[in-house]
């Protein structure tokens, strides 16, 4: 009888610990969502147009990013006096980079499309993560970008893994590390800073550092009209 009681207590302890663990993750995610304006505000975000520059080894490259939630993303790039673009949709993608030797648009490989389509969720993988089929694991705290952060591993429904570092004070994401679906490609590391409120009350990081350099956005417009024909090769 004593052994049975001890076994029941052990099971209860495990269940209790798992419940507390889940509540802790949800508490952090709720505060993250609140920091960005709350559920209703985030859910109302349908499109984004971002203007900025990417500084690559001291050279500024003009960049315009246009997104429609779950429909498409187009990155227009001007470099070396030439204009190029990247286009992502849930089913296909194209690149045209004349400054990299391309003479005409080229279709992306399936794995590139799969990776790119993950960027089409304007609310992000953490928002309504359960409904999206994503799984989260709190991996404690860790310093990232000189900031005390919660480290959360997200395994997306697609199988892709993204680790987020969320500021324990502001609850903004300061860094993300994403696995690649493309064989031979390294992890994608992004850092985010300079969070601001735009004219429509949405909060964005206006500085984003990627492997190729630092992107500084001068303007971020939200819920703008977008002709979805732009999400095709042209």
Phi, psi and omega in degrees: 000320181296320180295321179297317179298317180296322179295318179295321178296320179296317178297317180299321180295319179295313179299317179299316181297319179295322179295314179298319180299315180295318179297323180295316178298313181296324178297316179295315181296320178299320179289326175297313179296317178298321180298331181267008176114353178099166185299313183297319180296312181296320182295338182274358181279115185249329180208156182218140172230120187240127178247135180190192178228143174254119180269113180245109179051042177088355179254129180272129177247125180289139186218132171233123180247124179239128182228142168239129188308121176060014181244315182182161175221137176230128175252111177265128188232132176241119181213141177056033179076009181238150181251134177222180180201162168233138178231133177234138169226172179299336186246344185204168178202154181219153173230145172219103184235082182298332178285355175245017174095359179282132180261348179203162180300142179236137179289142177283156174287159184304318182291327176293320178296317180299317178293315182294324182295339177292345179273356186278349178277102185293334179278342178090163186292337183276337180284126183050044187298326181293316179297330181277354180082017178269148179244135182244146177225121177279122183250032176085205180247152180204147177280129177221129182054042180060031182228137177285117188233152165277133180257116183237122177269122179249121173258110186284162179303328180288346183101346179290145181246128177232129176257125181253142175245112186252124180306125184289350179255311182270338184067021171273150174285127179253344181199147172221145178232115186245139174287158179253141174276351185267120181303136178087348180274144180278172177297151179261118181250128176235141171239150187229137181207177176058052179292134180220161175264128178275181187294342178262007176087012177266146184254130181222153168282123182271359174231128182225118180259126179239181184300325185277345181154197183251129176261127175243120181268132177266336181210135173229112180257147184232151180053043176271156177288132181229128173279111187290357173294341179291346180269041176225164177286138178216000000 
